[in-house]
């Protein structure tokens, strides 16, 4: 069984370390991007199984990056989870409108991130 790849698009280094460490503990391969442009490039290049997309990120924000990835035939099928401090109901609605497959408000327990990744990818990839 192949290892599933998670692309973590997050500009906050502490958040990247926490989420990447937990996801790797559960057997996922994690690729990291620090801004939306890098996130788009790595999604197209690496074709990860899922993307965790922060919304307030430099260069291209997560809303726009998600829209572009969902409009691209080569990446439209990749699930994207909005992982954001934008926690108002309209932010959740906007994440759905731009094509996000999941939504997590920060601060978010790492266990909830893993649970949402598993929900969208299936729970068969468990090393722990």
C-alpha positions in Angstrom: 0.0 0.0 0.0 1.5 3.3 -1.0 2.0 6.2 1.4 -0.5 9.0 0.9 0.9 12.5 0.4 -0.4 15.6 2.1 0.5 19.1 0.9 0.5 21.5 3.8 0.2 25.1 2.6 0.9 27.2 5.7 2.9 30.3 6.3 3.3 29.9 10.0 6.3 27.8 10.8 5.1 26.6 14.2 1.8 25.4 12.6 3.7 23.7 9.8 5.9 21.8 12.3 3.0 20.7 14.5 0.7 19.6 11.7 3.5 18.0 9.6 4.8 16.1 12.7 1.4 14.7 13.6 0.5 13.7 10.0 3.9 12.0 9.6 3.3 10.1 12.9 0.1 8.7 11.3 2.0 7.5 8.2 1.4 10.4 5.8 4.2 11.9 3.6 4.1 15.6 4.1 5.2 18.3 1.6 5.2 21.9 2.7 4.5 25.2 1.0 4.8 28.6 2.6 2.5 30.6 0.3 -0.3 30.2 -2.2 1.9 30.4 -5.4 4.2 27.6 -4.0 1.1 25.6 -3.0 -0.3 25.8 -6.5 3.0 24.9 -8.1 3.6 21.9 -5.7 0.0 20.6 -6.2 0.4 20.6 -10.0 4.0 19.1 -9.8 3.5 16.5 -7.0 -0.2 15.6 -7.4 -0.6 15.1 -3.6 -3.5 13.0 -2.3 -4.9 16.0 -0.4 -4.1 19.6 0.3 -4.4 21.4 3.7 -4.8 25.1 2.6 -4.3 28.0 5.0 -6.4 30.9 3.8 -4.3 33.9 5.0 -1.1 33.2 3.2 1.3 35.4 1.2 1.5 35.9 -2.6 -1.8 34.2 -3.5 -4.3 33.7 -0.7 -5.9 30.3 0.0 -9.3 31.3 -1.5 -7.7 32.2 -4.8 -5.3 29.2 -4.8 -8.1 26.8 -4.2 -10.2 28.4 -7.0 -7.3 28.0 -9.4 -6.6 24.4 -8.4 -10.3 23.4 -8.7 -10.4 25.1 -12.2 -7.3 23.1 -13.4 -8.3 19.7 -14.9 -5.0 18.2 -13.6 -5.8 19.1 -9.9 -9.6 19.5 -9.7 -10.0 16.1 -8.1 -7.5 16.6 -5.3 -9.4 17.3 -2.0 -8.6 20.6 -0.4 -9.3 21.3 3.3 -9.4 24.9 4.3 -7.4 25.3 7.5 -7.9 28.8 8.7 -8.3 31.3 11.5 -11.3 32.7 9.5 -13.9 31.1 11.6 -17.1 32.9 10.8 -20.1 31.1 9.2 -19.6 33.1 6.0 -15.9 31.9 5.9 -17.1 28.3 5.9 -19.6 29.1 3.2 -17.0 30.8 1.1 -14.6 27.8 1.5 -17.4 25.6 0.1 -18.1 28.1 -2.7 -14.5 28.1 -3.9 -14.4 24.3 -3.9 -12.9 23.3 -0.5 -13.9 19.7 0.4 -13.4 20.3 4.1 -13.1 23.2 6.6 -11.2 23.4 9.9 -11.1 26.6 12.0 -7.8 27.4 13.7 -6.6 27.0 16.3 -7.3 23.4 15.5 -6.3 20.3 17.5 -3.8 18.2 15.4 -6.1 15.2 16.0 -8.9 17.0 14.2 -6.7 17.6 11.2 -5.8 13.9 11.0 -9.5 13.0 11.4 -10.5 15.3 8.5 -7.7 14.0 6.3 -8.8 10.4 7.1 -12.4 11.3 6.4 -11.6 12.5 2.9 -8.9 9.9 2.1 -10.2 6.9 4.0 -8.7 5.5 7.2 -6.6 2.8 5.6 -3.3 4.6 6.0 -2.6 4.3 9.7 0.9 3.7 11.0 0.0 4.4 14.6 
